[in-house]
Amino acid sequence: MKSFVESSRFKINILLILMTLFCFSLSAFRYYISDTKVFLFLNWNLFLAWIPLLLSSFILAFNIKSKISLIFIIIVWILFFPNSPYILTDLFHLRARNEMPVWYDLIVILSYAWTGLICGFISLKDIEKRLSDYGNRNIINGVIVFFLFMSSFGVYLGRFLRWNSWDVLNNPFGLFSDIVLRIIYPMEYTKTWGVTVLMGLMLNFMYFTFKWAGANDEKELQPENKSFNGLEQF
């Protein structure tokens, strides 16, 4: 129990919970002061952003290794993963309003966007860790890059076409039709692929910076620990 509490994952989870509570308090305070529900929808968006992290945590916590179970959970994860970076696009709602200063609303949106993005990146790192048991590093990196571009395409579908993750069940034919049209006639939907490619590149840069920065920190600490252990033995 002590090792679990002292683990980095436990600390990250506590930090994410605190960040989520901070976000909620910002929107609640805004509602209390302005008596408007302008940004209360961000709480729902953040809840959706937590779902990929809960799914990936489930995979690791219960050590899911059955390929069928793993494929099923990852498919569900893929459907919800775009909700994590999606909150970045809620910056579209930022404008001057009489009831609250624009700087406060900027902090509100950025707080939700950052929390959602970190939930997504940690969940993606979890998925990468589990997939590494079934392939070499280069293939897994390629899959992760593909997932991030898929996510940016999902963000486009949600922001501009107003599709939701559960529309896979509610209206699969309509969703499938919109996707296929953009694949068959890409030159007629330049906005789709512009958003997908540029946001996909941005998410890849952000994720691999997030991933490698953490890996470098761990490597830098290891020699110190070894030296310390050597001195302790001496």
Disulfide bonds with the S-S distance in Angstrom:
none
